[in-house]
Amino acid sequence: MNGGYFKESEIACGCGCGFNVFDGGLLGKLDRIREYLGRPVTVTSACRCARHNKAVGGVADSSHTRGLAVDVAVPDDAFRYWFIAYAWVLGIKRIGVGRNFIHIDVDATKPQGVMWVYA
């Protein structure tokens, strides 16, 4: 797919439907973050078909359904800090922080320069 760190199966919709339309620029940035961290980055959700998005509780206009977002697992606080720091340096302007995951997206149709916390 991209010759980088992430396999197509990691990016494709988690329901197995085959939906796999992912923004190449975001994938390149994810690869660069992985390179900076020097440790594995586990994708927990990337592309989502509308049905899978609804099943996992995603919002109706989720950037995941357009291949513009990715969630990654957070194994520890240092990982969280450096992942967010590198994402910001690379120009990611939409970051969501959960207890065990980070969401980044490049959806230009949504507010930019924002960071939010999932309850």
N, CA, C and O of each residue as an XYZ file, in Angstrom:
476
protein
N       0.832     -1.207      0.000
C       0.000      0.000      0.000
C       0.862      1.251      0.000
O       0.785      2.048     -0.935
N       1.688      1.442      1.034
C       2.457      2.672      1.102
C       3.949      2.437      1.275
O       4.729      3.386      1.198
N       4.363      1.201      1.505
C       5.766      0.922      1.710
C       6.272      1.382      3.054
O       7.476      1.329      3.306
N       5.380      1.838      3.935
C       5.762      2.333      5.244
C       5.563      1.290      6.326
O       5.709      0.091      6.092
N       5.233      1.761      7.494
C       5.105      0.893      8.662
C       3.766      0.167      8.760
O       3.664     -0.839      9.462
N       2.750      0.655      8.075
C       1.398      0.156      8.305
C       0.898     -0.689      7.144
O       1.042     -0.326      5.977
N       0.309     -1.818      7.493
C      -0.243     -2.734      6.500
C      -1.640     -2.268      6.101
O      -2.334     -1.596      6.864
N      -2.027     -2.639      4.900
C      -3.362     -2.299      4.414
C      -4.435     -2.818      5.367
O      -5.452     -2.157      5.574
N      -4.215     -3.992      5.945
C      -5.201     -4.580      6.857
C      -5.370     -3.755      8.137
O      -6.418     -3.829      8.779
N      -4.368     -2.981      8.511
C      -4.467     -2.129      9.699
C      -5.300     -0.875      9.431
O      -5.880     -0.295     10.348
N      -5.349     -0.472      8.176
C      -6.011      0.761      7.790
C      -7.451      0.512      7.334
O      -8.307      1.382      7.492
N      -7.723     -0.654      6.776
C      -9.045     -0.978      6.232
C     -10.110     -1.035      7.335
O      -9.797     -1.177      8.517
N     -11.363     -0.920      6.918
C     -12.491     -0.972      7.846
C     -12.429     -2.241      8.693
O     -12.171     -3.334      8.188
N     -12.667     -2.073      9.975
C     -12.575     -3.172     10.929
C     -13.656     -4.226     10.812
O     -13.545     -5.283     11.433
N     -14.707     -3.971     10.029
C     -15.784     -4.956      9.907
C     -15.492     -5.992      8.835
O     -16.220     -6.975      8.704
N     -14.430     -5.777      8.067
C     -14.071     -6.739      7.033
C     -14.773     -6.526      5.707
O     -14.693     -7.383      4.826
N     -15.463     -5.397      5.542
C     -16.220     -5.130      4.311
C     -15.317     -4.797      3.123
O     -15.754     -4.857      1.974
N     -14.067     -4.450      3.397
C     -13.142     -4.107      2.328
C     -12.985     -2.614      2.079
O     -12.158     -2.212      1.260
N     -13.772     -1.776      2.776
C     -13.640     -0.331      2.597
C     -12.252      0.105      3.037
O     -11.850     -0.125      4.178
N     -11.527      0.733      2.126
C     -10.165      1.142      2.425
C      -9.768      2.324      1.551
O      -8.949      2.194      0.641
N     -10.353      3.466      1.839
C     -10.010      4.705      1.153
C      -9.408      5.612      2.219
O     -10.131      6.196      3.026
N      -8.076      5.729      2.220
C      -7.392      6.453      3.283
C      -6.518      7.542      2.687
O      -5.849      7.326      1.677
N      -6.524      8.697      3.305
C      -5.753      9.846      2.848
C      -4.253      9.553      2.905
O      -3.705      9.268      3.970
N      -3.603      9.626      1.747
C      -2.169      9.330      1.673
C      -1.320     10.286      2.490
O      -0.301      9.884      3.051
N      -1.724     11.543      2.564
C      -0.966     12.509      3.363
C      -1.005     12.168      4.839
O       0.006     12.272      5.533
N      -2.176     11.760      5.323
C      -2.283     11.360      6.729
C      -1.469     10.101      6.989
O      -0.814      9.988      8.025
N      -1.505      9.165      6.065
C      -0.719      7.944      6.240
C       0.775      8.262      6.278
O       1.520      7.674      7.063
N       1.204      9.182      5.439
C       2.608      9.603      5.455
C       2.990     10.236      6.782
O       4.081      9.994      7.298
N       2.096     11.045      7.337
C       2.365     11.671      8.630
C       2.392     10.621      9.740
O       3.212     10.700     10.655
N       1.500      9.647      9.658
C       1.494      8.568     10.644
C       2.802      7.784     10.584
O       3.354      7.414     11.620
N       3.294      7.533      9.384
C       4.596      6.872      9.226
C       5.720      7.702      9.850
O       6.598      7.164     10.523
N       5.682      9.009      9.621
C       6.728      9.879     10.178
C       6.672      9.908     11.694
O       7.715      9.907     12.347
N       5.462      9.934     12.275
C       5.329      9.891     13.731
C       5.924      8.585     14.254
O       6.660      8.582     15.241
N       5.601      7.482     13.588
C       6.147      6.174     13.992
C       7.678      6.201     13.938
O       8.343      5.682     14.834
N       8.216      6.793     12.910
C       9.672      6.890     12.765
C      10.273      7.715     13.907
O      11.271      7.313     14.506
N       9.673      8.857     14.205
C      10.152      9.707     15.302
C      10.110      8.972     16.635
O      11.056      9.040     17.421
N       9.011      8.273     16.884
C       8.859      7.578     18.166
C       9.855      6.438     18.324
O      10.306      6.155     19.434
N      10.196      5.791     17.231
C      11.125      4.664     17.296
C      10.532      3.457     18.008
O      11.258      2.629     18.558
N       9.213      3.365     17.993
C       8.531      2.227     18.617
C       7.218      1.978     17.891
O       6.728      2.865     17.192
N       6.648      0.814     18.038
C       5.408      0.499     17.311
C       4.260      1.453     17.636
O       4.148      1.970     18.747
N       3.422      1.665     16.641
C       2.192      2.434     16.768
C       1.069      1.496     16.334
O       1.059      1.010     15.204
N       0.128      1.248     17.238
C      -0.968      0.326     16.952
C      -2.212      1.100     16.539
O      -2.777      1.862     17.323
N      -2.625      0.892     15.297
C      -3.854      1.514     14.792
C      -5.038      0.727     15.336
O      -5.115     -0.489     15.167
N      -5.958      1.427     15.991
C      -7.162      0.763     16.495
C      -8.360      1.011     15.596
O      -9.309      0.227     15.600
N      -8.329      2.095     14.823
C      -9.415      2.382     13.884
C      -8.925      3.394     12.863
O      -8.342      4.419     13.216
N      -9.169      3.096     11.592
C      -8.840      4.055     10.532
C     -10.075      4.195      9.653
O     -11.015      4.894     10.032
N     -10.100      3.552      8.496
C     -11.272      3.613      7.624
C     -12.458      2.919      8.287
O     -12.310      1.881      8.932
N     -13.630      3.510      8.116
C     -14.867      2.890      8.599
C     -15.962      3.082      7.560
O     -16.202      4.196      7.095
N     -16.623      1.990      7.203
C     -17.827      2.141      6.389
C     -18.902      2.729      7.307
O     -18.756      2.711      8.529
N     -19.975      3.247      6.717
C     -21.032      3.878      7.518
C     -21.627      2.903      8.533
O     -21.917      3.288      9.666
N     -21.809      1.650      8.134
C     -22.398      0.656      9.038
C     -21.486      0.385     10.242
O     -21.948      0.345     11.382
N     -20.200      0.202      9.979
C     -19.253     -0.063     11.073
C     -19.115      1.165     11.967
O     -19.024      1.040     13.188
N     -19.098      2.349     11.363
C     -18.999      3.577     12.147
C     -20.152      3.669     13.135
O     -19.948      4.007     14.301
N     -21.353      3.373     12.676
C     -22.517      3.397     13.555
C     -22.400      2.339     14.646
O     -22.737      2.594     15.802
N     -21.925      1.153     14.279
C     -21.797      0.048     15.238
C     -20.821      0.363     16.361
O     -21.006     -0.097     17.488
N     -19.779      1.143     16.067
C     -18.781      1.461     17.094
C     -19.090      2.773     17.813
O     -18.306      3.230     18.646
N     -20.232      3.376     17.489
C     -20.631      4.602     18.173
C     -20.021      5.869     17.611
O     -19.992      6.897     18.288
N     -19.530      5.811     16.374
C     -18.965      7.002     15.742
C     -20.040      8.013     15.402
O     -21.197      7.651     15.188
N     -19.662      9.277     15.352
C     -20.613     10.329     15.003
C     -20.979     10.219     13.517
O     -20.209      9.679     12.722
N     -22.142     10.726     13.155
C     -22.665     10.578     11.798
C     -21.722     11.151     10.735
O     -21.598     10.580      9.651
N     -21.064     12.258     11.030
C     -20.162     12.875     10.047
C     -18.694     12.553     10.347
O     -17.813     13.378     10.104
N     -18.437     11.368     10.867
C     -17.083     10.959     11.254
C     -16.088     11.067     10.096
O     -16.370     10.645      8.974
N     -14.952     11.624     10.384
C     -13.879     11.721      9.393
C     -13.339     10.343      9.029
O     -12.727     10.179      7.974
N     -13.556      9.361      9.881
C     -13.144      7.984      9.578
C     -13.856      7.466      8.325
O     -13.278      6.689      7.565
N     -15.101      7.889      8.104
C     -15.875      7.367      6.967
C     -15.389      7.919      5.629
O     -15.805      7.451      4.569
N     -14.512      8.912      5.685
C     -13.926      9.477      4.470
C     -12.426      9.218      4.405
O     -11.737      9.773      3.550
N     -11.918      8.378      5.302
C     -10.497      8.040      5.289
C      -9.590      9.174      5.705
O      -8.432      9.238      5.292
N     -10.117     10.074      6.528
C      -9.354     11.253      6.939
C      -8.945     11.223      8.403
O      -8.441     12.218      8.924
N      -9.156     10.081      9.081
C      -8.880     10.008     10.513
C      -8.310      8.647     10.882
O      -8.529      7.644     10.203
N      -7.577      8.653     11.973
C      -7.028      7.401     12.510
C      -6.980      7.507     14.031
O      -6.698      8.568     14.588
N      -7.260      6.390     14.684
C      -7.107      6.276     16.136
C      -5.970      5.306     16.401
O      -5.845      4.283     15.727
N      -5.139      5.632     17.389
C      -4.036      4.746     17.760
C      -4.078      4.471     19.255
O      -4.514      5.308     20.045
N      -3.620      3.291     19.624
C      -3.572      2.899     21.032
C      -2.469      3.664     21.751
O      -1.421      3.961     21.178
N      -2.730      3.979     23.025
C      -1.756      4.686     23.855
C      -1.295      3.746     24.977
O      -2.046      3.492     25.919
N      -0.072      3.233     24.880
C       0.403      2.305     25.902
C       0.882      2.971     27.189
O       0.881      2.338     28.244
N       1.294      4.255     27.119
C       1.778      4.937     28.317
C       1.778      6.450     28.103
O       1.571      6.933     26.990
N       2.011      7.182     29.181
C       1.944      8.649     29.134
C       3.019      9.277     28.250
O       2.758     10.276     27.578
N       4.214      8.709     28.242
C       5.282      9.258     27.397
C       4.911      9.115     25.922
O       5.129     10.034     25.133
N       4.350      7.963     25.552
C       3.897      7.762     24.185
C       2.865      8.822     23.826
O       2.951      9.431     22.759
N       1.892      9.051     24.699
C       0.842     10.045     24.447
C       1.460     11.420     24.188
O       1.121     12.092     23.214
N       2.362     11.822     25.068
C       2.996     13.133     24.946
C       3.721     13.277     23.609
O       3.470     14.224     22.864
N       4.621     12.337     23.304
C       5.438     12.451     22.100
C       4.623     12.271     20.828
O       4.910     12.924     19.825
N       3.622     11.408     20.839
C       2.768     11.247     19.666
C       2.079     12.579     19.342
O       2.082     13.025     18.194
N       1.499     13.196     20.349
C       0.808     14.470     20.143
C       1.802     15.553     19.722
O       1.509     16.337     18.820
N       2.960     15.605     20.357
C       3.973     16.614     20.008
C       4.389     16.485     18.544
O       4.458     17.484     17.829
N       4.663     15.271     18.101
C       5.077     15.072     16.708
C       3.934     15.342     15.741
O       4.151     15.909     14.670
N       2.719     14.942     16.106
C       1.566     15.214     15.248
C       1.430     16.721     15.033
O       1.198     17.178     13.913
N       1.573     17.475     16.097
C       1.451     18.931     16.004
C       2.544     19.519     15.108
O       2.270     20.377     14.269
N       3.775     19.058     15.289
C       4.897     19.528     14.467
C       4.631     19.248     12.983
O       4.990     20.053     12.124
N       4.005     18.116     12.688
C       3.723     17.739     11.299
C       2.489     18.437     10.723
O       2.104     18.179      9.583
N       1.882     19.302     11.496
C       0.766     20.084     10.990
C      -0.608     19.477     11.192
O      -1.574     19.938     10.584
N      -0.723     18.454     12.028
C      -2.031     17.886     12.349
C      -2.734     18.897     13.257
O      -2.230     19.228     14.331
N      -3.871     19.372     12.834
C      -4.559     20.440     13.561
C      -5.853     19.987     14.211
O      -6.642     20.810     14.676
N      -6.073     18.664     14.244
C      -7.262     18.107     14.900
C      -6.819     16.860     15.670
O      -6.459     15.844     15.077
N      -6.853     16.959     17.001
C      -6.376     15.867     17.854
C      -7.385     15.619     18.963
O      -7.773     16.540     19.682
N      -7.802     14.377     19.095
C      -8.686     13.971     20.178
C      -7.927     13.038     21.108
O      -7.214     12.145     20.652
N      -8.078     13.242     22.403
C      -7.325     12.456     23.388
C      -8.286     11.651     24.256
O      -9.127     12.208     24.961
N      -8.146     10.357     24.191
C      -8.916      9.453     25.039
C      -7.999      8.850     26.096
O      -6.785      9.049     26.056
N      -8.569      8.127     27.024
C      -7.776      7.511     28.085
C      -6.758      6.526     27.513
O      -5.617      6.469     27.970
N      -7.181      5.748     26.507
C      -6.317      4.706     25.947
C      -6.051      4.861     24.457
O      -5.515      3.948     23.829
N      -6.419      6.005     23.881
C      -6.203      6.197     22.450
C      -6.055      7.676     22.121
O      -6.418      8.553     22.904
N      -5.507      7.921     20.931
C      -5.416      9.266     20.366
C      -6.045      9.217     18.985
O      -5.808      8.287     18.214
N      -6.840     10.219     18.682
C      -7.454     10.389     17.369
C      -6.750     11.566     16.697
O      -6.594     12.628     17.301
N      -6.326     11.377     15.452
C      -5.835     12.504     14.653
C      -6.588     12.484     13.331
O      -6.914     11.419     12.807
N      -6.860     13.668     12.796
C      -7.480     13.703     11.477
C      -7.060     14.943     10.710
O      -6.571     15.922     11.273
N      -7.268     14.865      9.412
C      -6.903     15.952      8.494
C      -8.132     16.427      7.722
O      -8.036     16.784      6.548
N      -9.266     16.428      8.377
C     -10.532     16.806      7.760
C     -10.652     18.329      7.716
O     -10.965     18.962      8.724
N     -10.403     18.907      6.547
C     -10.419     20.360      6.375
C     -11.822     20.953      6.463
O     -11.971     22.173      6.534
N     -12.858     20.102      6.458
C     -14.230     20.608      6.550
C     -14.648     20.869      7.991
O     -15.744     21.370      8.243
N     -13.780     20.532      8.932
C     -14.097     20.692     10.354
C     -13.170     21.744     10.975
O     -12.137     22.084     10.398
N     -13.544     22.258     12.157
C     -12.707     23.282     12.804
C     -11.249     22.830     12.945
O     -10.967     21.669     13.239
N     -10.344     23.770     12.731
C      -8.908     23.493     12.780
C      -8.301     24.091     14.050
O      -8.881     24.985     14.665
N      -7.122     23.584     14.433
C      -6.450     24.096     15.625
C      -7.201     23.724     16.888
O      -7.328     24.531     17.809
N      -7.709     22.472     16.927
C      -8.492     22.035     18.082
C      -7.941     20.727     18.650
O      -7.422     19.872     17.933
N      -8.077     20.617     19.960
C      -7.755     19.377     20.667
C      -8.865     19.163     21.670
O      -9.250     20.085     22.389
N      -9.381     17.946     21.719
C     -10.475     17.655     22.632
C     -10.179     16.380     23.416
O      -9.294     15.597     23.070
N     -10.942     16.206     24.468
C     -10.799     15.022     25.339
C     -12.098     14.236     25.267
O     -13.189     14.799     25.361
N     -11.962     12.933     25.099
C     -13.133     12.041     25.130
C     -13.448     11.704     26.570
O     -12.560     11.336     27.339
N     -14.712     11.828     26.937
C     -15.140     11.549     28.326
C     -15.187     10.065     28.585
O     -15.522      9.641     29.691
